[in-house]
Amino acid sequence: MNQTISALLDAIDSAPHCRVYPPSGLPYTREGTTLPDDVRRFYERYGGCMLFEGSQNPIAVSSPRSFASSNLEVLGREYAEDISDSWHIVAREH
């Protein structure tokens, strides 16, 4: 399925088991890194969301404040020399 980010966001808006939160700014990223365009567009429209609410496996898409470096979350430190240094955790099972 090849949808644009706008179509995907529209689907989230109309899905019965999805709850969206009002925009609350863009996530912080370290100097030298930028948000991918689709991620930036998501956070311009929402402050996070809850997907599949009421199911056995709901997913919470992070608010800008809880947008986290994957290396810090998973490995406990930054690895500036590794490609994963620019990766972020944007959702968690709730």
Contacts in CASP RR format, 6 or more apart in sequence:
PFRMAT RR
TARGET T0000
AUTHOR 0000-0000-0000
METHOD contacts of the structure
MODEL  1
MNQTISALLDAIDSAPHCRVYPPSGLPYTREGTTLPDDVRRFYERYGGCM
LFEGSQNPIAVSSPRSFASSNLEVLGREYAEDISDSWHIVAREH
3 11 0 8 1.000
5 37 0 8 1.000
5 38 0 8 1.000
5 41 0 8 1.000
5 42 0 8 1.000
6 41 0 8 1.000
9 41 0 8 1.000
9 42 0 8 1.000
9 45 0 8 1.000
9 46 0 8 1.000
12 18 0 8 1.000
12 20 0 8 1.000
12 46 0 8 1.000
12 49 0 8 1.000
12 51 0 8 1.000
13 20 0 8 1.000
15 51 0 8 1.000
17 51 0 8 1.000
17 52 0 8 1.000
17 53 0 8 1.000
17 54 0 8 1.000
17 55 0 8 1.000
18 49 0 8 1.000
18 50 0 8 1.000
18 51 0 8 1.000
18 52 0 8 1.000
18 53 0 8 1.000
19 49 0 8 1.000
19 50 0 8 1.000
19 53 0 8 1.000
20 46 0 8 1.000
20 47 0 8 1.000
20 48 0 8 1.000
20 49 0 8 1.000
21 46 0 8 1.000
21 47 0 8 1.000
21 48 0 8 1.000
21 49 0 8 1.000
21 63 0 8 1.000
22 46 0 8 1.000
22 47 0 8 1.000
23 43 0 8 1.000
23 44 0 8 1.000
23 45 0 8 1.000
23 46 0 8 1.000
23 47 0 8 1.000
24 47 0 8 1.000
24 63 0 8 1.000
24 64 0 8 1.000
24 65 0 8 1.000
25 43 0 8 1.000
25 44 0 8 1.000
25 47 0 8 1.000
25 64 0 8 1.000
26 35 0 8 1.000
26 40 0 8 1.000
26 43 0 8 1.000
26 44 0 8 1.000
26 64 0 8 1.000
27 35 0 8 1.000
27 39 0 8 1.000
27 43 0 8 1.000
27 62 0 8 1.000
27 64 0 8 1.000
27 65 0 8 1.000
27 67 0 8 1.000
27 88 0 8 1.000
28 64 0 8 1.000
28 67 0 8 1.000
29 35 0 8 1.000
29 88 0 8 1.000
30 69 0 8 1.000
33 86 0 8 1.000
35 43 0 8 1.000
39 90 0 8 1.000
42 48 0 8 1.000
42 61 0 8 1.000
43 64 0 8 1.000
46 61 0 8 1.000
47 63 0 8 1.000
47 64 0 8 1.000
48 60 0 8 1.000
48 61 0 8 1.000
48 62 0 8 1.000
48 63 0 8 1.000
48 64 0 8 1.000
49 60 0 8 1.000
49 61 0 8 1.000
50 58 0 8 1.000
50 59 0 8 1.000
50 60 0 8 1.000
50 61 0 8 1.000
50 94 0 8 1.000
51 58 0 8 1.000
51 59 0 8 1.000
51 60 0 8 1.000
51 61 0 8 1.000
51 91 0 8 1.000
52 58 0 8 1.000
52 59 0 8 1.000
57 93 0 8 1.000
58 93 0 8 1.000
58 94 0 8 1.000
59 91 0 8 1.000
59 92 0 8 1.000
59 93 0 8 1.000
59 94 0 8 1.000
60 91 0 8 1.000
60 92 0 8 1.000
60 93 0 8 1.000
60 94 0 8 1.000
61 90 0 8 1.000
61 91 0 8 1.000
62 68 0 8 1.000
62 89 0 8 1.000
62 90 0 8 1.000
62 91 0 8 1.000
62 92 0 8 1.000
67 88 0 8 1.000
67 89 0 8 1.000
67 90 0 8 1.000
68 88 0 8 1.000
68 89 0 8 1.000
69 78 0 8 1.000
69 85 0 8 1.000
69 87 0 8 1.000
69 88 0 8 1.000
69 89 0 8 1.000
70 84 0 8 1.000
70 87 0 8 1.000
70 88 0 8 1.000
70 89 0 8 1.000
71 77 0 8 1.000
71 78 0 8 1.000
71 79 0 8 1.000
71 82 0 8 1.000
71 84 0 8 1.000
71 85 0 8 1.000
71 87 0 8 1.000
72 78 0 8 1.000
73 89 0 8 1.000
74 89 0 8 1.000
78 85 0 8 1.000
79 85 0 8 1.000
END
